[in-house]
Amino acid sequence: MANRKTKLELTWIGKDSRPKLESRILLEDPALSYHASHRVEEEDIFSNRLIHGDNLLALKALEQEFSGCVQCVVIDPPYNTGAAFEHYDDGVEHSIWLGLMRDRLELLKELLAPTGSIWITIDDTEAHYLKVMCDEVFGRQSFLGNVIWEKADSPRMDAEYFSVRHDHVLAYAKDRSSTRWNRLVIGEDGVAGHYDKTDDKGRRYYLKPLRAMGGQGDSRAARPTLYFPLTAPDGTQVLPRRQDGTDGAWRWNPKKIHQEHDRIDWISGRNGWNPYYRIYADTSDGRPPETVWPHEEVGSNRTSKAEIKALFPDQTPFGTPKPERLIQRIISIATDPGDLVLDSFAGSGTTGAVAHKMRRQWIMVELGDHAVTHVAPRLQKVIDGQDPGGVTDATDWKGGGGFRFYRLAPSLLEKDKWSQWVVSRKYNAAMLAEAVCKLHGFRYDPSPTVFWQHGRSTERDYIYVTTQTLLHEQLAALSEEVGPERTLLVVCSAFRTKRDAFPNLTIKKIPASVLTSCEWGRDDYSLNVANVMRAEEPPPSARPPAAKRGKKAENGAQPRLPGLGGDT
């Protein structure tokens, strides 16, 4: 008899092995952060983030703050072709590649909003295995489609078998029933001819009467709650009237009219004022996107290399950039202005550049040095309005906005000369407090007036991080100040009292409280065989050798942490 618990799944060597990731904090590098000198548009976005570091650790670092917030993920991971690019070593054995991709996809799923979607470019080498794995991670019912992108605009005459002209773009929803999905606009220039008006931001639109029209739904009797007066520009009161002069109804209720007042235009005619509402080309019904995207519509590899060459004529072109029009189409389908777009394989920075021009928020992660040499300078050109190529004209981009450049903080713990785990000397008091808050699931939110409020998990539950050894008298005073209506997690170097001495305090030691929670001292989980082999080695023991352990204090107190002094 067959095992009824058997399920259909893709298996590979090491599938059940998952890394214990350290939730790092992010440190801004002000020298590389960049903002426009003035606001170009009211909607300019300055909160974008470019993160330099391992993308698996970076995704873990983003999890607490951005879980459920990302509307669109666009990633172009190394294709595992066995042919290493200049900027990537992606010749990874098949099972290793699948395992490392799975770890990243699981975190990306957590970051996606309920209405969000993920788009993954991939070639035939791993596309079909990746599709099955994505079915497991996101659910088979969440599969939206497999787009065939014509990446080559001419055949390769030296091909041994097929001249490959395409790549895949796999699209998955976080929740298919809730996914936000925009249709494509119609027309030679991407806009249908009846969009005959342009607003002050260059967006095309046309007008429709705000009065309900057609059928029984346009009368006051049929829709009595939609019969009410509106105030025209000259102060007169206007009621909805049908063409025969009888009482009609508006299309929108008062709440929607208030929310969408910027879309209402008043036009004065022979019969007085009449309200109309704007239908924008980029929010119209349009046509559904198709599953074949020819290079004439979204560009090819030749297009993208030319775009990068125009930006950086004196630098070696990045190996596999994607054309801006390809990313523009994905973002236009999956997002609206102001939404958050994430790319954890930033490469040459195309996703951020296009998202910025399209007035979306963005986060990009890149491990390579080209985060500094290519990506940051490219975004600076976009912000300064000095990037004339790609989708600049199509989006009417004039510059503006900005981004903050972050690096991953070093691992919180390091080994001293006796092989004991101690807090890294690179951490100051504020960094330690933020890191410990994150590791214990608290939001770092230091109070400017209450010394023991470093973070909170609820309105009544706080955390206090200090490198001091706390005495019973100190903890008693702290307990009294916290009071019976609040609770406090105290994380300190050591303490001289019983753990349960105060009902409103939970007392833990650092680093003992986090010692076994994750892998320490590892900075690189990239798609590289050498890193994977390191990951397969047995993790070092969290406890120092017995011969090196010192005598415990009465309550297990540890020596004062090196490199950190005083209270936080």
C-alpha positions as CSV (number, residue, x, y, z in Angstrom):
1,M,0.0,0.0,0.0
2,A,1.3,3.4,-0.9
3,N,2.2,5.8,1.8
4,R,-0.7,8.2,2.1
5,K,1.5,11.0,3.4
6,T,3.6,11.1,0.3
7,K,3.2,14.3,-1.5
8,L,4.2,15.6,-5.0
9,E,7.3,17.7,-4.6
10,L,10.7,18.6,-6.0
11,T,13.5,17.1,-4.0
12,W,17.2,17.8,-4.0
13,I,20.3,17.2,-1.9
14,G,20.2,19.4,1.2
15,K,16.6,20.5,0.8
16,D,15.9,20.0,4.5
17,S,18.9,22.1,5.5
18,R,18.1,25.8,6.3
19,P,20.5,28.4,7.6
20,K,19.9,30.0,10.9
21,L,20.2,33.6,9.8
22,E,21.2,36.5,12.1
23,S,18.8,39.4,11.9
24,R,21.4,42.2,11.3
25,I,20.8,45.9,11.7
26,L,21.5,48.3,8.8
27,L,24.0,51.1,9.0
28,E,23.7,54.1,6.7
29,D,26.7,55.4,4.9
30,P,25.9,59.1,4.5
31,A,28.8,59.6,2.1
32,L,27.0,57.4,-0.5
33,S,23.4,58.4,0.3
34,Y,22.1,60.9,-2.3
35,H,19.2,63.3,-2.5
36,A,18.1,66.0,-5.0
37,S,18.9,69.5,-3.8
38,H,15.3,70.5,-4.1
39,R,11.8,68.9,-4.5
40,V,11.0,68.6,-8.2
41,E,7.5,67.1,-7.8
42,E,5.2,67.0,-4.7
43,E,5.3,63.2,-4.9
44,D,9.2,62.9,-4.9
45,I,10.3,59.9,-2.8
46,F,13.4,60.2,-0.6
47,S,13.0,57.0,1.5
48,N,14.4,54.6,-1.1
49,R,17.2,52.2,0.1
50,L,20.2,50.7,-1.6
51,I,21.8,48.0,0.6
52,H,25.3,46.7,0.1
53,G,25.7,43.2,1.4
54,D,24.7,39.6,1.2
55,N,21.1,39.5,0.0
56,L,19.9,36.7,2.2
57,L,21.1,38.5,5.3
58,A,19.7,41.8,3.9
59,L,16.3,40.2,3.4
60,K,16.3,38.9,7.0
61,A,17.3,42.4,8.2
62,L,14.3,43.9,6.3
63,E,11.8,41.3,7.6
64,Q,10.8,43.0,10.8
65,E,10.1,46.4,9.3
66,F,8.9,45.5,5.8
67,S,7.0,42.2,6.3
68,G,3.8,42.4,4.2
69,C,4.8,45.8,2.7
70,V,6.3,45.1,-0.7
71,Q,3.9,45.4,-3.6
72,C,6.3,44.0,-6.2
73,V,9.4,41.9,-6.2
74,V,11.5,41.8,-9.3
75,I,14.6,39.6,-9.3
76,D,17.1,38.6,-11.9
77,P,19.1,35.9,-10.1
78,P,22.2,34.2,-11.5
79,Y,20.9,31.6,-14.0
80,N,23.2,28.7,-12.9
81,T,24.5,28.3,-16.4
82,G,28.0,27.2,-15.5
83,A,29.4,30.2,-17.3
84,A,30.5,32.7,-14.6
85,F,29.8,36.3,-15.4
86,E,32.3,39.1,-14.6
87,H,30.2,40.3,-11.7
88,Y,28.8,36.9,-10.5
89,D,30.2,33.5,-9.8
90,D,27.0,31.6,-10.7
91,G,28.4,28.2,-11.8
92,V,26.6,26.4,-8.9
93,E,25.7,22.8,-8.8
94,H,22.0,22.2,-9.5
95,S,20.9,21.1,-6.0
96,I,22.9,23.9,-4.3
97,W,21.3,26.5,-6.6
98,L,17.8,25.3,-5.8
99,G,18.5,25.4,-2.0
100,L,19.9,28.8,-2.0
101,M,17.1,30.2,-4.2
102,R,14.5,28.5,-1.9
103,D,15.9,30.3,1.1
104,R,15.6,33.7,-0.6
105,L,12.1,33.1,-2.0
106,E,10.7,32.2,1.4
107,L,11.9,35.5,2.8
108,L,10.7,37.4,-0.2
109,K,7.2,35.8,0.3
110,E,7.1,37.2,3.8
111,L,8.0,40.6,2.6
112,L,5.3,40.7,-0.1
113,A,2.0,42.5,0.6
114,P,-1.2,40.5,0.4
115,T,-1.9,42.3,-2.9
116,G,1.7,41.8,-4.2
117,S,3.4,39.7,-6.7
118,I,6.9,38.4,-7.5
119,W,8.5,38.3,-11.0
120,I,11.6,36.2,-11.6
121,T,13.6,36.3,-14.9
122,I,15.3,32.9,-15.7
123,D,16.5,30.9,-18.7
124,D,15.8,27.3,-19.7
125,T,18.6,25.9,-17.5
126,E,16.6,26.1,-14.3
127,A,13.2,27.6,-15.3
128,H,11.2,24.5,-15.0
129,Y,12.7,23.3,-11.8
130,L,12.3,26.8,-10.4
131,K,8.6,26.8,-11.4
132,V,8.0,23.6,-9.4
133,M,9.9,25.0,-6.4
134,C,7.9,28.2,-6.6
135,D,4.7,26.1,-6.6
136,E,5.8,24.8,-3.2
137,V,6.9,28.1,-1.8
138,F,4.0,30.3,-3.0
139,G,1.4,27.6,-3.7
140,R,0.5,26.2,-7.1
141,Q,-2.7,28.2,-7.1
142,S,-0.6,31.4,-6.8
143,F,1.0,31.0,-10.2
144,L,0.0,33.9,-12.5
145,G,1.9,33.1,-15.7
146,N,5.1,32.4,-17.5
147,V,6.1,35.3,-19.8
148,I,8.3,34.6,-22.7
149,W,10.6,37.6,-23.2
150,E,12.4,37.9,-26.6
151,K,15.8,38.7,-25.2
152,A,17.6,38.5,-28.6
153,D,16.7,40.6,-31.6
154,S,18.6,38.4,-34.1
155,P,19.6,34.8,-34.4
156,R,23.0,33.4,-33.3
157,M,24.5,31.8,-36.5
158,D,27.1,29.9,-34.4
159,A,24.5,28.0,-32.3
160,E,25.1,24.3,-32.1
161,Y,21.5,23.3,-31.8
162,F,18.9,26.1,-31.2
163,S,19.6,29.8,-31.4
164,V,18.0,30.8,-28.1
165,R,15.9,34.0,-28.5
166,H,14.0,34.0,-25.2
167,D,14.1,34.0,-21.4
168,H,11.3,33.3,-19.0
169,V,9.7,35.6,-16.5
170,L,7.8,33.6,-13.9
171,A,5.1,35.6,-12.1
172,Y,3.5,34.5,-8.7
173,A,1.1,36.2,-6.4
174,K,1.2,36.3,-2.6
175,D,-2.5,35.8,-2.7
176,R,-4.0,35.3,-6.2
177,S,-7.5,36.4,-5.0
178,S,-6.2,39.7,-3.7
179,T,-3.5,40.5,-6.3
180,R,-3.5,44.0,-7.7
181,W,-3.3,43.8,-11.5
182,N,-3.2,46.6,-14.0
183,R,-4.0,46.1,-17.6
184,L,-1.9,47.6,-20.4
185,V,-3.0,50.8,-22.2
186,I,-3.8,50.7,-25.8
187,G,-2.3,52.7,-28.7
188,E,0.9,53.1,-30.8
189,D,2.5,55.2,-28.1
190,G,1.0,53.1,-25.4
191,V,-2.0,55.4,-25.0
192,A,-5.3,55.2,-26.8
193,G,-6.3,58.2,-28.9
194,H,-9.3,59.2,-26.8
195,Y,-7.0,60.1,-24.0
196,D,-7.1,63.6,-25.4
197,K,-6.1,65.7,-22.3
198,T,-2.9,66.1,-20.3
199,D,-2.6,67.1,-16.7
200,D,0.2,69.3,-15.3
201,K,2.3,66.2,-14.6
202,G,2.1,65.0,-18.2
203,R,-0.4,62.2,-17.5
204,R,-2.9,61.5,-20.3
205,Y,-6.6,61.3,-19.5
206,Y,-10.2,61.8,-20.8
207,L,-13.4,62.9,-19.1
208,K,-16.6,61.1,-18.4
209,P,-19.8,62.6,-16.8
210,L,-20.0,62.1,-13.1
211,R,-23.7,61.6,-13.5
212,A,-24.8,57.9,-13.7
213,M,-25.9,57.0,-17.2
214,G,-27.8,54.2,-18.8
215,G,-30.4,51.7,-17.5
216,Q,-32.5,51.8,-14.4
217,G,-29.4,52.6,-12.3
218,D,-29.2,56.3,-13.4
219,S,-32.5,57.5,-11.7
220,R,-33.1,58.9,-8.3
221,A,-35.6,56.3,-7.6
222,A,-33.2,53.5,-8.3
223,R,-30.3,55.0,-6.4
224,P,-31.7,57.5,-3.9
225,T,-28.5,57.7,-1.8
226,L,-26.6,59.0,-4.8
227,Y,-29.0,62.0,-5.3
228,F,-27.4,65.0,-3.5
229,P,-26.1,68.5,-4.4
230,L,-22.5,69.3,-5.4
231,T,-21.1,72.8,-5.3
232,A,-19.9,74.2,-8.6
233,P,-16.9,76.6,-9.0
234,D,-19.3,79.6,-8.9
235,G,-21.0,78.4,-5.7
236,T,-24.2,77.2,-7.2
237,Q,-25.7,73.9,-6.1
238,V,-25.8,71.2,-8.9
239,L,-28.1,68.1,-8.7
240,P,-27.8,65.1,-11.0
241,R,-30.3,65.4,-13.8
242,R,-31.1,62.9,-16.5
243,Q,-31.3,64.0,-20.2
244,D,-35.1,64.2,-20.0
245,G,-34.8,66.6,-17.0
246,T,-35.9,64.1,-14.3
247,D,-33.9,63.5,-11.2
248,G,-30.9,61.3,-11.7
249,A,-28.0,60.0,-9.6
250,W,-24.2,60.5,-9.3
251,R,-21.8,57.6,-10.0
252,W,-19.9,58.2,-6.8
253,N,-21.1,58.6,-3.2
254,P,-20.0,61.6,-1.1
255,K,-17.1,59.8,0.5
256,K,-15.6,58.8,-2.9
257,I,-16.2,62.3,-4.2
258,H,-14.3,63.7,-1.3
259,Q,-11.5,61.2,-1.7
260,E,-11.2,61.7,-5.5
261,H,-11.9,65.4,-5.7
262,D,-8.6,66.0,-7.6
263,R,-10.1,63.8,-10.5
264,I,-13.2,66.0,-10.9
265,D,-13.3,68.7,-13.6
266,W,-16.2,71.2,-13.8
267,I,-17.3,72.3,-17.3
268,S,-19.7,75.2,-17.9
269,G,-22.1,74.7,-20.8
270,R,-25.4,76.1,-22.1
271,N,-27.3,74.4,-19.2
272,G,-24.9,75.5,-16.5
273,W,-22.1,73.6,-14.7
274,N,-21.6,69.8,-15.0
275,P,-19.1,67.7,-13.2
276,Y,-16.9,65.2,-15.0
277,Y,-14.3,62.8,-13.7
278,R,-10.9,62.0,-15.1
279,I,-9.9,58.5,-16.4
280,Y,-6.2,58.3,-16.7
281,A,-4.4,56.2,-19.4
282,D,-2.2,54.5,-16.8
283,T,-5.3,53.4,-14.7
284,S,-7.7,52.6,-17.5
285,D,-9.1,49.1,-18.3
286,G,-6.7,48.8,-21.3
287,R,-5.9,45.3,-22.4
288,P,-4.6,42.3,-20.5
289,P,-0.9,41.7,-20.7
290,E,0.0,38.7,-23.0
291,T,2.5,36.0,-22.3
292,V,4.9,36.8,-25.2
293,W,6.8,40.1,-25.0
294,P,8.6,40.9,-28.2
295,H,11.8,42.9,-28.1
296,E,10.2,45.7,-30.2
297,E,7.9,46.4,-27.1
298,V,10.2,45.8,-24.1
299,G,13.8,45.8,-25.5
300,S,16.4,43.1,-25.8
301,N,19.8,42.4,-24.3
302,R,21.3,44.6,-27.0
303,T,19.0,47.4,-25.8
304,S,20.0,47.1,-22.2
305,K,23.8,47.0,-22.9
306,A,23.4,50.1,-25.0
307,E,21.6,51.8,-22.1
308,I,24.4,51.0,-19.6
309,K,27.1,51.9,-22.1
310,A,25.5,55.4,-22.6
311,L,25.5,55.9,-18.8
312,F,29.0,54.7,-18.2
313,P,30.9,54.8,-21.5
314,D,34.3,54.3,-19.9
315,Q,33.4,51.2,-17.9
316,T,33.1,47.6,-18.9
317,P,29.4,46.9,-19.5
318,F,27.6,44.8,-16.9
319,G,27.2,41.2,-18.2
320,T,23.4,40.7,-18.1
321,P,21.5,43.9,-17.6
322,K,17.8,44.0,-18.3
323,P,16.3,46.7,-20.6
324,E,14.4,49.5,-18.8
325,R,11.2,48.9,-20.8
326,L,11.1,45.3,-19.6
327,I,11.1,46.3,-16.0
328,Q,8.7,49.2,-16.8
329,R,6.1,46.8,-18.1
330,I,6.4,44.6,-15.0
331,I,6.1,47.5,-12.6
332,S,3.2,49.1,-14.5
333,I,1.3,45.8,-14.3
334,A,2.0,45.0,-10.7
335,T,2.1,48.4,-9.0
336,D,0.7,51.9,-8.7
337,P,2.6,55.1,-8.0
338,G,3.9,55.2,-4.5
339,D,4.1,51.4,-4.1
340,L,7.2,49.7,-2.8
341,V,9.3,47.6,-5.3
342,L,12.1,45.3,-4.1
343,D,15.0,43.8,-6.1
344,S,17.4,41.7,-4.0
345,F,19.7,40.9,-7.0
346,A,20.2,44.5,-8.0
347,G,23.0,43.9,-10.6
348,S,23.4,47.1,-12.5
349,G,20.4,48.8,-10.7
350,T,17.9,48.8,-13.5
351,T,14.9,48.0,-11.3
352,G,15.6,50.9,-8.9
353,A,16.2,53.3,-11.8
354,V,12.9,52.4,-13.5
355,A,11.0,52.4,-10.3
356,H,12.3,55.8,-9.4
357,K,11.3,57.2,-12.8
358,M,7.9,55.7,-12.4
359,R,7.4,57.4,-9.0
360,R,7.6,54.1,-7.0
361,Q,9.5,53.5,-3.8
362,W,12.3,51.0,-4.1
363,I,14.7,48.8,-2.1
364,M,17.7,47.2,-3.8
365,V,20.3,44.8,-2.4
366,E,23.6,44.1,-4.1
367,L,26.6,42.1,-2.7
368,G,29.2,43.1,-5.3
369,D,31.4,46.2,-5.3
370,H,29.3,47.5,-8.3
371,A,26.8,48.6,-5.7
372,V,29.2,51.4,-5.2
373,T,30.8,51.7,-8.7
374,H,27.7,51.2,-10.8
375,V,24.4,51.2,-9.0
376,A,24.8,54.3,-6.7
377,P,26.2,56.5,-9.6
378,R,23.4,55.3,-11.9
379,L,20.8,56.3,-9.4
380,Q,22.5,59.6,-8.8
381,K,22.2,60.4,-12.5
382,V,18.5,59.5,-12.3
383,I,18.0,61.8,-9.4
384,D,19.9,64.6,-11.1
385,G,17.8,64.2,-14.3
386,Q,21.0,63.3,-16.2
387,D,19.8,59.9,-17.4
388,P,18.2,60.6,-20.8
389,G,17.8,57.0,-21.9
390,G,15.6,54.1,-21.1
391,V,12.1,55.1,-20.0
392,T,12.9,58.7,-19.1
393,D,10.9,60.2,-21.9
394,A,8.0,57.7,-21.5
395,T,7.7,58.5,-17.8
396,D,8.3,62.3,-18.3
397,W,11.1,62.1,-15.7
398,K,12.8,65.3,-14.8
399,G,14.8,64.2,-11.8
400,G,14.2,64.4,-8.0
401,G,13.9,62.2,-5.0
402,G,16.7,60.4,-3.3
403,F,18.0,57.2,-1.6
404,R,19.9,56.1,1.5
405,F,22.9,53.8,1.1
406,Y,23.1,51.1,3.8
407,R,25.6,48.4,4.7
408,L,24.9,45.4,6.8
409,A,26.3,45.7,10.3
410,P,28.9,43.1,11.3
411,S,27.9,40.0,13.2
412,L,26.9,40.9,16.7
413,L,29.0,38.2,18.3
414,E,32.7,37.3,17.7
415,K,35.1,34.9,19.5
416,D,37.7,36.3,21.8
417,K,41.2,34.8,22.2
418,W,39.9,32.1,24.5
419,S,37.2,31.1,21.8
420,Q,34.4,32.5,23.9
421,W,31.6,34.3,22.2
422,V,31.5,38.0,23.1
423,V,29.9,41.1,21.7
424,S,31.8,42.5,18.7
425,R,34.1,45.4,19.5
426,K,32.6,47.1,16.4
427,Y,29.3,47.7,18.2
428,N,28.7,50.8,20.2
429,A,25.9,51.1,22.8
430,A,23.3,52.3,20.4
431,M,24.1,49.6,17.8
432,L,23.9,46.9,20.5
433,A,20.6,48.1,21.8
434,E,19.1,48.1,18.2
435,A,20.6,44.7,17.4
436,V,19.3,43.1,20.6
437,C,15.9,44.6,20.1
438,K,15.7,43.0,16.7
439,L,16.9,39.6,17.8
440,H,14.3,39.5,20.6
441,G,11.5,40.7,18.3
442,F,11.2,44.2,19.6
443,R,10.9,47.4,17.5
444,Y,13.8,49.7,18.3
445,D,12.3,52.9,19.5
446,P,14.5,54.6,22.1
447,S,12.8,57.1,24.3
448,P,14.5,60.5,24.6
449,T,13.4,60.8,28.2
450,V,13.1,57.3,29.7
451,F,16.5,55.6,29.9
452,W,15.1,52.0,30.0
453,Q,12.8,52.3,27.0
454,H,15.0,51.1,24.1
455,G,12.2,49.3,22.2
456,R,8.7,47.9,22.5
457,S,6.7,44.9,21.3
458,T,3.4,46.3,22.5
459,E,2.2,49.5,24.1
460,R,3.0,48.0,27.5
461,D,5.9,45.7,26.8
462,Y,9.4,47.2,26.6
463,I,13.1,46.2,26.4
464,Y,16.1,47.6,28.1
465,V,19.7,46.8,26.9
466,T,22.7,47.6,28.9
467,T,26.3,46.3,29.3
468,Q,26.2,46.9,33.0
469,T,26.1,44.3,35.8
470,L,22.8,45.1,37.5
471,L,22.5,44.7,41.3
472,H,19.4,43.8,43.2
473,E,18.9,47.4,44.4
474,Q,19.1,48.7,40.8
475,L,16.6,46.2,39.5
476,A,14.3,46.9,42.4
477,A,14.3,50.6,41.5
478,L,13.8,49.8,37.9
479,S,10.9,47.5,38.7
480,E,9.2,50.2,40.7
481,E,9.5,52.7,37.9
482,V,8.1,50.3,35.3
483,G,5.1,49.7,37.5
484,P,2.5,46.9,37.6
485,E,0.8,47.9,34.4
486,R,3.9,47.4,32.2
487,T,6.5,44.7,31.6
488,L,10.2,45.1,30.8
489,L,12.7,42.7,29.3
490,V,16.1,43.5,30.8
491,V,19.1,42.3,28.7
492,C,22.3,43.0,30.6
493,S,25.9,41.8,30.9
494,A,25.1,40.2,34.3
495,F,22.8,40.5,37.3
496,R,23.0,39.9,41.0
497,T,19.5,38.8,42.0
498,K,17.1,35.9,41.4
499,R,15.6,35.8,37.9
500,D,12.0,35.8,39.2
501,A,12.6,38.4,41.9
502,F,10.4,41.0,40.2
503,P,7.1,40.0,38.4
504,N,7.2,42.8,35.9
505,L,10.8,42.2,34.9
506,T,12.3,39.4,32.7
507,I,16.0,39.3,33.1
508,K,18.4,37.8,30.5
509,K,22.1,38.0,29.8
510,I,23.9,39.1,26.7
511,P,25.3,37.2,24.8
512,A,23.8,34.1,26.5
513,S,20.2,35.1,25.6
514,V,20.9,35.0,21.8
515,L,23.8,32.6,21.6
516,T,22.0,29.7,20.0
517,S,19.5,31.7,18.0
518,C,21.5,31.9,14.8
519,E,24.8,31.5,13.0
520,W,27.3,34.1,14.1
521,G,30.2,35.6,12.2
522,R,29.0,34.6,8.7
523,D,28.7,37.4,6.2
524,D,28.3,35.7,2.9
525,Y,25.5,33.4,1.8
526,S,25.9,34.2,-1.8
527,L,25.3,31.9,-4.8
528,N,28.9,30.6,-4.7
529,V,30.1,27.1,-4.2
530,A,32.8,28.1,-1.7
531,N,30.2,29.7,0.5
532,V,27.9,26.7,0.3
533,M,30.7,24.3,1.3
534,R,31.4,26.5,4.3
535,A,27.7,26.3,5.2
536,E,27.8,22.5,5.2
537,E,30.6,22.4,7.8
538,P,29.4,21.6,11.3
539,P,28.7,24.9,13.1
540,P,31.1,25.8,15.9
541,S,30.0,25.0,19.4
542,A,28.2,27.8,21.1
543,R,29.8,26.9,24.4
544,P,33.5,27.6,25.0
545,P,35.8,24.6,25.7
546,A,35.4,23.4,29.3
547,A,39.1,24.1,30.1
548,K,38.6,27.7,29.1
549,R,35.3,28.4,31.0
550,G,35.7,30.5,34.1
551,K,34.1,30.0,37.4
552,K,30.4,31.0,37.4
553,A,29.2,33.8,39.6
554,E,26.4,33.1,42.0
555,N,23.8,33.7,39.3
556,G,25.9,32.8,36.3
557,A,27.2,36.3,35.8
558,Q,29.7,36.8,32.9
559,P,32.6,39.2,32.7
560,R,31.9,42.7,31.4
561,L,31.6,42.8,27.7
562,P,34.7,44.1,26.0
563,G,34.6,47.2,23.9
564,L,31.4,48.6,25.4
565,G,31.2,50.8,28.4
566,G,28.5,52.4,30.5
567,D,24.8,52.3,30.1
568,T,22.9,52.5,26.9
